Amino acid sequence: MTAPASTAPATASARAAVLPTAATGRVRQSLLLPVLLALFFGSGVSGLIYELVWLRHLTLVFGVTVYAVSTVLSAFMGGLALGGFLASRVADRIARPLRAYGVLEIGIGLSALLTPPAFGLLQEVYRGLYPALPHDLTSLSLVRFILACVILLVPTTLMGATLPIVVRSTLSRRASLGTNLSLLYASNTAGGITGAYLAGFILIGSIGVRATTVTAAAINVAVGIAAIALDWWLAQDDGAAEARPSAAAEKHSQVAQSIPSGALRWLLVAFFLSGFASLGYQVIWTRILAIFFEATTYAFTVILCTFLLGIAAGSYLISPVINRRVNWLFVAAILEWAIGFTALVSIAVIARMPQIVETLRVMPLLEHAVSGEQRLTAVMCFLTIIPTTLILGAAFPIIMKLYAGAQAGVAAQDDGTEGVAGESADGGEGSVVGRRLGRAYAANVCGSIAGSWVSGFVLIPIIGTHTSIILLAGANVLIGLGLLRYALADARLPRFARPRTLVPAGLVLAAGAIALTPDMYAAVFARFGDRVLWYEEGLEQTVTVLQGPQVRRMYLNGWHQANDTPAMVGFHSLIGHLPMLVQPTGSGAASGERRVLVVGLGGGATAGAASVYERAQLTVVELSPSVVRGARLFSHVNHNVVDAPNVRVFTDDGRNYLLLASDKYDVIMADAIRPHAAGSAALYSLEYYQLAKAALAEDGVMVQWIDNQIPEAQYRILLRTFLEAFPYITAWADGGLFIASHRPYQIDRAALRDRVEGAARATLAADGIGSVDSVLGLFTATDAELRAWVGPGAIITDDHPYNEFFRSLPSEKTPPNLSGFKRDSSQVAR
């Protein structure tokens, strides 16, 4: 291209001065996108770290019920949507969007640094407000949403504003929208994968939640400073860079697709429905896959990383071809259909997962892929999730380019479509790229919020995961049909290829596909070899009861929770019996009712054992209503505890109940909760034990189970934490059970005899502890012996959830050696 005559250099010396400057400017411009990709990658790293750590903080305040978690996620994603919408109003008017992006990143980092102390203050505020609040679900959810927004609104709004502005900054020199958008989206999502992995596998376990937040904030500030510096560097030759548009910009201006204005509105609807379906798939796949492996934090991190991996890869793979001159509306329609099809295929994959895994085990080159727990989890996630998410990742930048980069108008284009004159997507005057990017991003995030709520609260509990996937696949097919209407609006098609023929044919094929999808749950639980007596896909988890020839078992997702064998029932019953027997005979225990709090119901044997004692009044707090219903199928071994007249069952988070309740209890106990389970740190931390201690009556006791078969380093940390919270603790049942109290005390043998021979006599005899000697024979160690044995060291706190992130601990596998304890019951009984 030649410069206009009116601006041509007047002299040779002037021309010689401009050419090196222009060349330097073009070199600097060529570095813009690679540097921005690195910066946006860093932004993605910090964004996923924030999502994980903020969710941990807020669930400690509001609880881990699905209502509380969904409310927190809605506040987080609502801030992102608001940021995208606000950015859409100003992005096209910002003269230097790259500098604005840098300021946003610094703002995110600085505001994130304030969140840890803010969460501590929030707990006290919520605790103070709770007694005055209406205790219905709607009111509590609204209050939780408002309080979460107070803390999260600023950083999440700034986060949501980054995408429209950073994409807009790459177009200020008329660069290619499609390629830049797909690469930036892929880079940011890849950063999210890295952030999720770092937080889930390394940072939280190694340096703690607070330090992990600071690390993410430091990344944001560094990205912001780098972006501002890059803007300043590019501005040095801004005039020369504007002198000639790049070849990519010229190519983009030639291929920008014009589409009907009605299609623009449908594309916005498509963004909402795509967000709805994609988050729905994630929620449902997570619920289903949890049946196949232990529900640890690492397993759920692998699921999240796999989901993001597919999206990032799909967005990256489409970038080399996204600027080709094709009918992208038609391509987008086909991709939406492909999303629905692969989602249906995932049902068949899940149903045949046991056979697929066994096939991989015997293949010479692939047997190692399924040899370990984490590798097996990754393989199952890859086979189930990747096909659909690859297409989701490719479809997002295509639809975004169509919506944000299309020219609108009524003038006919050379490809026969229509457009609206007066709007340009190339970064020049009248540009609407920033506005449309922000609007589309907000619609997509709002769809994601709706998808997570509807999937968790409506679809899974009412129609189940199997039918929910089919319904979401239908939503993708609907999106494709809408896009196809505009893609082929002016094309001359044979009769068989017209929409009025394709739609009924598609419905028939869909019905056939649905009919052919296997019964997923029957196939999944067939691997256990027993008949499915009952199952329920509840709000919190899937609860399944299997009936074998001699044994009835309960599973929570894929984790064995209870059975009716004498050994299992006896063990869980002992957790209920022991504190009821050895509690001091003070005023609260000697006369009047004995108030008992049970955290977690499970199969009900623990609560059932406690319920048979005289004057016992139980409050059972169970997270999942499905577990409560499932426990009724174990009434033959749990004393029909769910319907017992002296038992009240509340559906709530146990720790949150302790945080907000003002009652005092004579006995606090908990069903056996695996220390490695995701979220279990909330019930093994120092803060939890302090809440329990505050809820104990003066002569009350708390019983705590600690698995004495786990590695010794983990056992010591769990025990050390319990010892840190209470001034007096004794060990029982070979170091598996511990009794804590406010002060040292001696067990009164006469009172113990009265309890053994009281109302619980028959039950105690059946469980093998029908005498005073058999009870005291369970004694293992005194408080002094325990404190000397554990020694100084780390403890579990909300900031350092070591038990949940156990990979950060020494890798030894030897269980604790407790043979040095004297086991002399005369030291605790008189």
C-alpha positions, 0 to 999 in steps of 0.5 A: 500500500502507498501512503496518500499523497497528502501525507507522503514525506516531502524529502528523502531524509524524512522518508529515511527517518520514517521507515526504520521507525515504522519497521520497529513499530511493526516488530513491536506490534508482532510481539503484542499477541504472544505477550498478551497470551502469556499475560492472559495465561497468568490471569487464568492461573489466578482466576481458578485459584481464587475460585477454589480458595474463596469457595473453601472460605465461604463454605466454612461460613455458610456450610457445604450444603448444595444450597450454600455452595450454589449461592456462593458460586452464583455470587462469584459468577454473577460478578463475572457477568456484571464485569463483562456487561459493564466492560461492554459499555466502555470497552470501545471508547477506551483509547488505550485498552491494554493499559486499562487491562493492566489496571484491572489486573492490579485491581484484582490482585489488591482487592483479592489481598483483602479477602482473607481478613474479610472472610474472618469478619464475615463469619462473625457478622453472619453469626451475629445476624443469624438469630434474627434472620428468618430460617427459611431456605429462600431468606437464608440463601438471599442473605448468603448471596448478599454477604458473599457479594459484599466480599466478592463483587469487586474482584470478580467484577474486575475479573469479568471485565478483562476478556472484552478489554484484553481482546479489544486491545489486540484489535487496536491495530486492526488485527484478526478478531477470530484468531486472537479471540480463540488463542486468548480464550485457549490461553486463559483456559490453559491458565485455569488448568494450571491454577486448578492443578497448582491449588489442588495438588501443590499450593494449598497442601504446602503453603496453606489457603491464605498464602495461596491467595497471596500467590494468586494476587501477586500473579495478578499484580505482576500481570498488570504491571507487565501489561502497563509496561507493554502498553507504554512500550508499544506507544513509543511507535504508535504513530508509525504502527498506525501508518500501515495496517498489517496483512492480517488486519487486511485479511480480516477486513475482507472476510468479516462475515455479515449476518442477518440481524435476527441471527445476532439475537439468536447468537446471544441466546445461543451463548446463554444456552451454551453456558447453561448446557456446559455447566450442566454437563460439568455438574452431572459428569462430576456426580456420575464419575464420583461413583467410580473413585474415592471422593478426594480433593485430588479426584475432583481437581482432575475432573475440573482440569480435564473439563478445562483441558478439552475447552482449551484444546478445542479453542486452540485447534480452531484458531488456524482456520477460524478466519477462513471464508466459510459459512461459520453459522453453518459450522456452528450449527454442526458443532452444537449438534456434535456437542449433543451427540458426544454428550449422549455417547458419554452415557454409553462410555460411562455405562461401559466404563468397567469393561473399558478399564479392564480392556486397558489393563491387558493392553501392553502399552496402556496398562500403566495408564490405569495402574494408579488411583490418580491415573485411573481417574484421569483416564475415566475423565478423559474418555467421558469428558474430552470429546464434548469439551473439545467441541465446546472449546471450538464452538465458543470462539466461533460463536463469539466471532460471529456475534462480536465481529459480524457486520450488521446492515441491510446491504447485501453482501457478496455471499448473499447474506444481509448486514446492517450498515454503520457498524464495524468490527475491525477496530475502527470508528463505529466499532462494536467489538468490545460492546458485543464481547462483553454482552456475549460473555455476560450472557454466557456466564448467566447461562452458566449460573442458571445451568449449575442451579437447574442441574443441581436443584431440579434436573438431578433430583427430579429426573436423574443424571441419565435423563438430564444429560439427554435433556441438555443434549437436546438444548444443544440440538435446539441451538444448532437448529436455530443457527441452521435456520439463518445459515441456510436462509437463502440457500437453495436446498433439495427438499430432503435437506430443508429444515421442515424435513430435517427437523422431524427427521432429527427428532426421530433420530434423537428419539432413537438415540435416547432409546438406545442409550444404556441404563447407566446406573444399572450398568455402573452398579452391576460391577458390585455384583449385588442387586440395587435395592434402592438409590436416590440421586439427591441434592448433595450426593447419590445414595445407593443401597445394595442387597447381597445374599447376606449383606446390605451395603450403603454407598455415598456416591462410590464410597462405601459408608455402611453395611449390616455385618456384625463387625461394621455395626459393632464398630459404629455402635461403639462410637455411640456407646463409649461417650454415653458410658464414660461421661462424668456423672455431673449435674447434667448427666445425673439428673434430667435429660442427656442432650446428645449431638450427632454429626452425620447419620450414615447407616445410623448405627452410631446415633442408634446406639446412643438413642437407647440410653435413658433420658437421651435426647438426640439431635442428628445433623445430616448433610444429605436428606437422601442419607436419612431416607437410606438409613431407614433401610438399616432400621434392623441394626440402627434401632429405627433411629430416624423415626425414634421419638427421642431423636430429631434429625436436621438436614444441615452442615454439621460444622455450620450447625455448631457455628450458629447454634447456642445450645449446650450438649452433654455428649457430642459425637460424629459418624466415622468420616474419612479424613481423606474425603473432599471437604473433610478438613472442615470436620478435623480442623482446630476451628471445628474442635473449638466450636464443638468445645464451646458447645459442650456442657460443663461435664460434657464429653466429645468422642472422635474417631481417628483411623488407626490404619492410616500412615503414622505421620497423618495419624499424628497430625490428626491426633495432635490437632484434637489435643490442641483443642481440648485440655484433657483427652484419653484414648480408647479402642486401640487408639481408634477412639478418643474422649475429650472433656473440659477437665480431667476426671475419673470414671466412677465404676458404680455409675458405669455399672448402672449405665451398663445394666440400664436400658442399653444392657441388651444392646451392649451385650450384643456388641460385646461390651456388656460389663464394666471390665469389658468397657474399661478393657478398651482403655488405651492411653492417658492424656499425658501419654498421648501428648508425649507420643505425638510431640510438637508439629503441624496441626490441621487448621482451616488454613492448613487442611493437611488431611484433605491434601494428604499428598503434601505429607510424607509418603510413608505408609506404615500405620502408627505403632501404639504398643508403648502405651500402658493401657492401665485403666486404673489411671482413669477409673476409681 
